[in-house]
Amino acid sequence: MAGDRARSRAVLAALADLAVPRECGGCGRPGTPWCDACRARLDDVPRQLSPRVDPGVPVWAMARYGGPMASAVVNLKEHRRRDLAPVLGRVLADGILSLAQWGDLPASDRLALVPAPTRAWAARSRGGDTVTALAREAADVLGGRVRVVPALVTAAWTRDSAGLGAGARGANLAGAVRLRRPLPSALVGAGAGPAVPVVVVDDVLTTGATVAQAVRRLRRSGAAVTGAVVLAGA
Ligand SMILES: [Zn+2]
């Protein structure tokens, strides 16, 4: 009996090793998917960014790009470490809570988080839309009446903006950000009470062009966009 139990435990441990990556997604330390040192380094205060392309709303980064944050984003997006989505989603949620407490964002229990658009094939090749996954994790932490509205899509003909300069990115994106479907009535003030405030979410901000296009498109549809949050500014 004891031998059976030991064997079952060994089998379960082996299965757990298969399911949970054994390297920290921030620093590569073995034995844990996310180590305490990386957790502490991401415990930062949000800071406002001044992107080259003005998005028309304040944009905040939750941490510096580099170190564990950069590794975690790359591991999530490029190496399909989906176990890092809750880690980074919590960083986003903590930042939104701080900003709401400071009065820089509306109350954090009634918000619509709209992920910045990703091109469909880019999302597929990266194993899903990671920005939407991050926003959902953040919404789970914030609870209440926080909802994720993946309303935006980038037209199929745009090129991947990675590697393009600010001007090229703007031209590449101009008119390319579209609504997947009409916005929910609560976001345009057509339901009961005032419109739910909208916050645009992205992973890493480089020039600001993507967030700017997203804000413009949402506002044109009647949404009350109050700000944008990103994990980090590159
Ligand atoms: Zn680590």
Residues whose N, C-alpha, C, O or C-beta is under 5 A from the ligand:
A	BS01	ZN	C24 G26 C27 G28 R29 C35 C38
